[in-house]
Amino acid sequence: MRKLLYLTLSMAMIAVLTTYAMWAADRPVGHYLSDLRINLAVDQGTPADRGNLLGIQPELFPTDYQSPERLHRKLAAYLQKAQDQGLLNEKTIVVLPEHVGTWLMVSGEKDELYQATTLKEAMNWLAASNPLQFIRALISAEGSNRLDDAHLRMKAKRMAKDYQALFGGLAKEFHVTLVAGSIVLPEPSVSDGTLHIGHGALYNSSVVFGRDGLPIGQPQRQMHPTFAGRGTLQGNSDHPVNVVDTPAGRLGVLIGSDSWYPDNYRKLDDQGAQLVAVPAFVVGRGSWDQPWRGYKGLPAPSSVSLKAGELSEGQAWQRLTLIAQPPGSQTIAGMSVFLRGQFWDKSSAGQSFLSSNGQHFADGDAHGAQLLNLWL
């Protein structure tokens, strides 16, 4: 009788595990409807032979990340609209927002993940659908928030490959220099024209792709992650600020709140930067108009007198971004581009703006996908 009971339990366990394995391996692709429209919100300057900065403020949702092909379709539609309006040329620098690559972590997942109502529920589905990858990532996780670390780390190798194929492919397809927003990866680096990951801490990083689709220089790592990511993301204020040569001039990239630190602009000036791209991301519907919360747990630079609550979040971003404001920055122009959309119960805010000659230009209506263009 005992042997029969053991046999029955074993068979039941095998059946359960087999069913679970089949469920986890199944990745059905559902119907896809997405708004491909985008409006030209800001167009400053006069076309010349010096090129232009073109910001793409996309409106994205989890289903846009169901596959890299779907995300390519949407971003390519935006770029095609820009091309139809005469905004793309061999000297164009396209700027995408912060974390536009990070959400590749949910690519190729089950319908239950995309249909979740909260980010926490979606991440539970991510772990349940990839049990071995998740367990391995959890074992090697770092930082105080090991669960979030594991979610970001578990598909990092595939994310890096998809990121380069997608954004490098767009740069080559439309013959532009492309600042590919940012992506969270462990110890990212470029070797022999390929983006690789390491085994250390997670960094929020941005890669610039040339017109040939290949990375230019090394990934720019975010130096000052705010408290929202500090339990997971590594920051290092001593990390170099990279400046790369583009057909439109020497370009530096400051990710998110790195653009709030005057010392970073001095580092760019020391390397002869002429242009600055700021991929950015602000969480929370309506937060753009709410009081600025300061440096969010980080020490404020001694040269910054602005106090938390004195201005709105949006006003603080424009005040602290010193692009083209001598003597704060010797660059001639720059652009801050924000990610818009809804990721489960987490909405995004942020109104993209461009800077030139000490002035900021932005459209008053931040709804929907937008193009912002600055002729150099």
N, C-alpha and C positions, 0 to 999 in steps of 0.2 A: 504493500500500500504506500509506504514512504517513497519507494522508488518511483511509483506511478505519479505521486504528488510532485516530486522533484521534476520529473519529465514534463508533466503538464505545465508547471511554472516556467520551466526553461523554454518550452515551445511558445508559451504566451509572451515571455520576455523577448524572444527572437522576433515574434510577429510584431510586437510594439516597436522594437528598434528598427525593423525593416520598414514598417510604415512611416516612422519618423524620418528615416534616411531618404525614402522616396519623396516625402513631403518637402524636406529641406532641399533636395536636388531639383525640384520642379520650379521653373522660373517662367511662368506664362507671361506673355506680353499682351496687355490689354489695349483697347482703343485709345488713341491719343488726340486730343484737341487742345490747341494752345494758340493764344493770341500772338501773332507775328508782327503786329503793327508797332511802329515806333515813330515818334514825332521829333522834328528838329526844333528843340526848345531854345537854343542859344546859338547864334552865328555871329562871331565877332571878327573884325578885321577885314582886310582886302586880300583876295587871292593873289599870290605872287609865286616866285620860284623857290621860296624858303620852306615850303611844306606847312603842315598844320598839326595841331593836337586835336584829336577827336575822342571825346569821352562817350562811352556807351553805358548808360544807366539802364540795365535790363530789368524786367519784371519776371521773376522766376518762382517756380513752385516745385514741390517734390517730384511730380510726374515728369517735369522737364529733365530730370536726372535718371529716369528709368533706364536709359541707355546713353552712351556717349553720342550715338547717332542722333538721338532726339535733341540733345543740347546743341549739337552742331547745327541742326536744322534751324533752330531758333536764332542762334547767334549769327549764322550765315545770312539769315533773312534780314537781320538788323544791318549787317555790313553791306548787303546788296542794296538796301534802301539808301545807305550813305553813298555808295558808288553811283547809284542812279541820280543822286543830287549833286554829283561832281565833287564829293568831299574826300575821295581817295586818290592818292597819287604816290609816286615812288618815295616821297619824303614824309608821308603821313605816319604819325605815331598814334596808335589806337590804345586807349587806356580802359581797362575793365576793372570792376570793383573787387574789394577784399572778399575772400572766401568763395569767390565764384568757382574755384576748383575744389574747395574743401568738401562740398556736398557730393562730389563724385563717390564719396564713401557709401552712398545709398544706391549706386548704380547697379543694375542687374539683380534687384531684389524681388521678393514676392509681393503680390498685390496687397496683402495685409499691411505691409509697411507703409505703402503710399496712401492707404485708406485710414491709417491711424488718426486719432483726433489730437494727440499730444506728441511732443517730441520724445518724451520718456517712453511712451508706448511704442513709438517707431523704433527707438533704439533697442527695446526689448525684442522686437521682431527681428532686428538686425542680428542680435546675438543668437536668438533661437534658430535662425535660418543658416547660421554659419558656426556651428558649435565648436568644431576643432580649431578654426581660425581664431575664434573669440577666446578660447581657453589658452591657446599659445600666446595671444596678445596680452591677456590678463597676467600671465606669469611674468612677462617681461615689461609690464607697465611701470612707469615712473611717476613721480609727483604725488601730490596729496589726493588727487582725484583719480584713482587708478581705473575706475569704471569708464569714465570719459576717455581717458588715455587709451584704454583697450579698444573702445569703439572706433577711435580715430586711427589707431595703429594696425588693426586687424587686416585691413585691405590695402595697406600703404603701397606695396609693390605694384599692385594693379592700378591704384590711383595715380601713381607717378607716370606709369606708362600711358594711361588714358589722357592725363593732363598734357603730356608732351604731344601725343598724337592729335588731340583735339585742337589745342591752341597753336601749336606749331603748324598744324595743317591749315588753320584759318589764316595765319600770317602768310603762308606760302600761297594759298589759294587766292587771296586778295592783294598780294604783293605789298604788304605793309609791315612796319615794325609794330609789334604788339606786346604791350605790358599786360601779362596774363593774370591780372588781379592777384589773388594769393591762394595758396593751398597749404594745409597743415600736413607735414611729413616728418618722419624721424631723420635727423641729420642729413638733409638734402644736399646734394652736390652735383656738379656737371663734370663729366669726364668723357672725352672723345665724342662730344656732341650729344651725349645722352644724359638725361636726368636720372640719378641714382638715389637710393635711400640708404641710410646707415642703421645702426642698432641702438642709438642713443636717444636723447631727449627729443620731444616734438617741437618743431619750430613752424611758426606761421611765416611762409616764405613766398616771394614773388620771382618769377622768371620772365625775362624779356626775350622774345623770339624775333629773329631777323626776317627779312623778306624771303630768305631761303628756307624758312621753317625751323632753323636750328637755334639753340639758346645762344645768347650773347652774354659772355661772362658767367659768373657764378650767381646762384640764387641770392636775392637780398632777403635776409632774415629780419623779422620784426624785433626791435631792440627793447621796446617797452610795452609788453602786453598789459592791458588793464586787468582789474581784479576778476572780470568775468572769465578770463582764460588763464589766470595765473596759477591755478591749481593743476593745470594740464600743460600749458605752453611754457617753454623755456625762453627767457629773454637774456640779453647780454649787451649792456650799453657800450662795451668795448668792441663789439663786432663792427667791422668796417662798413662804411656807407659806400656802396659800389656806384661808380659812374661809368656808363658805357657810351661808346660812339655810335651814333645813328646818322642816317642821311640828313636829318634835320638839325643835328647838333648833339652836344654831350648831354646825356640824360641821367638823372638820378631818380631813385624810387624810394619813397618813405611810406611805410605801411601804417595805415590808420593813425593812432595816437602818436606814432613817431614824428608826425608832422607838427606836434605841439612843442617840440624841444628846439630852441634856438641854436643849440650847439650842433645839431645835425645839419643845419643850413650852413654853418661855418665849415663843416667838414666837406660839404658839397662845393662851397666856394673854393676851398683849397685845391680841389681837383678840377676846377674849371667847368663845373656844371652850368649849362645854359637853360635847361628845362627840368622840371620836376613833375613826376606823376605820383599821385597819392591815391592808391586803392583804399577804400574805406567802407565801414559797415557800422550802423547804429541800430540797436535792438529796441523794439517797443513802439507800438503805434502811438503817434503823437509825441514821442519823446523829443523830436527835433525842436518843438516849441516850448518844451518844459525847461525849468531852470537847469543850467549846467551844473553837474555834480563834481566839478573839479577834476583833479588828476586820478580820481577813482582808486585811491589806496597807494598811489606812488608819490614820492616826494616831488613837489613842484620845483622847477628850475628857479634859481635865485633871481634871474633877470625877468621873470614873469610876475607881474603885479596883479593879474586878474584873479579874483577870488570866486569860489564856488557860489552860485546863486546870483551873481551880479548880472549875468546875461543869460539868454536862452542857450540851449545846446547848439543850435545852428549858428547863432551869433558868435559863440565861443570858437567854433570850428573856423569861421572866417577870420576872426581876430588872431587866432594862434597860428594859422597857416601863413607863414611869412613869405610865401613865394612872391617874387618881384616887388619886395618892399625894402629897398635899401635903407639903412645898412644891414637890416636883418637878413637879407638874401640878395646876392648879386645876380641871380638867375633872371632871365628875361620873361619867362612865362611858366605857368603850371596849371595843373588841373586836379581837382579832387572828385573822385567818382564813387558813388555809393550804390550798394546792392539794394534793390527793392523787391518785394514779394512777400509771400506768406509761407512759412515752413512749419506746418502743423499749427500749434498754438503760439508760435513765435513769429510775430510780424516784424517788419523792418521799417526804419525811417531813414532820414538822411536826404538832403537835397544837393545834388551835384553842382559844383560851381567851378568856374575857371578864373584865373588870376593873370593880370597883365598890367604893367605900369602902376602897380599899387592899387589897382581897382579889382573888385570881384564882380562877376557877372553870373547870374543864375535866373532860372525861370521860376516865377512865383507858384506855379502849379506843378507839384512833384508827382502827380498821379500818372501811372502808366510808364511804359518804356520811353526813354528820351535820348536824343543825341545832343551833345554840346560840342561846338566846333570853334576853334580859335586859329585863325590864319596867322602865321608867324612873320 
